[in-house]
Amino acid sequence: MIHVLHLPAQSAFRWVRRIKYALHLSRTRKMLARLDAHLLSDLGLTHEEAEREAVRRAWDPPGHWLE
């Protein structure tokens, strides 16, 4: 038996958007961790800062995004 979760369309689209956003954030954090020191310097980041950002969970957005 298959159980179907009934959500209003707007709510379902909101969840899909959040999941896509979390996956995108996860991918970009992994890419950030692979940048070399020269490129990180161009961004104003150290290797340690990039690594710290890369290990954050996908549902944990950067603080400045919440302002």
DARA-V492490 format. One record per pair of residues at least 12 apart in sequence whose C-alpha atoms are under 7 Angstrom apart, sorted by sequence separation. I is the first residue (numbers start at 1). J is the second residue. D is the distance in whole Angstrom. If there is no record, write none. Layout:
# DARA-V492490
i:I j:J d:D
i:I j:J d:D
This chain:
# DARA-V492490
i:33 j:50 d:5
i:32 j:50 d:6
i:33 j:51 d:6
i:33 j:54 d:6
i:32 j:54 d:7
i:29 j:53 d:6
i:30 j:54 d:5
i:29 j:54 d:5
i:26 j:58 d:5
i:25 j:58 d:6
i:23 j:58 d:7
i:22 j:58 d:5
i:22 j:59 d:6
